[in-house]
Amino acid sequence: MFTGIIEAVGRLAGREARGGDARLRIAVGGLAFDDAQMGESIAVNGVCLTVVAFDAGHFEADASNETLALTTLGALAEGAPLNLERAMRPSDRLGGHIVSGHVDGVGRVLDVREDARAQRWRFGMPPALAKYVAHKGSICVDGVSLTVNVTEAEAFEVALVPHTVAHTAFSAARVGDPVNLEVDLIARYLERLQSAP
């Protein structure tokens, strides 16, 4: 589990085809990584990946065809900036919201505009996700926990404070870029409970 509070911005250092899927090599940037362990989970642009190899400045993770097809990771160019967060410990503060690292769909940056010192970002989303996105609810965009300010049938809007823009890969994002979306975990379970026989 994760919190959606980004710890560092890394980059995609390499991608190697392996038996039909891929192994990703990720440069960790400023991520605290001196106690890394094999098999630990790291959220990469909101996608939970398992560490299968590492050194002081990189880790490697296998990405299945499902992950490559249903997230932005399959199309990212080498050198692309990546939001990184290590899995939370039971003693950690939950600064964002509960994030599983299981992407629900790919959205797109529709608009970015200045709003005093903050920025208003508008994202398009698959219509099937709209029912899970609530005004003042939480959503995870490329691994970042954000509060929804405006909802529409196929879009939503959030405000990004200067710290968030400066310390995430949003600083390099542009209108038209794809983003990984994870809706609020509680909303998904509530729907399932209500639809169960």
Buried (B, 14 or more C-beta within 10 A) or exposed (E): BBBBBBBBBBBBBBBEEEEEBBBBBBBBBEBEBEEBEEEBBBBBBBBBBBBEEBEEEBBBBBBEEEBBEBBBBBEBEEEBBBBBBBBBEEEEEBEBBBBBBBBBBBBBBBEBEEEEEBBBBBBBBEEEBBEBBBEEBBBBBBBBBBEBBEBEEBBBBBBBEEEBBEBBBBEEBEEEBBBBBBBBBEBBEEEEEEEEE
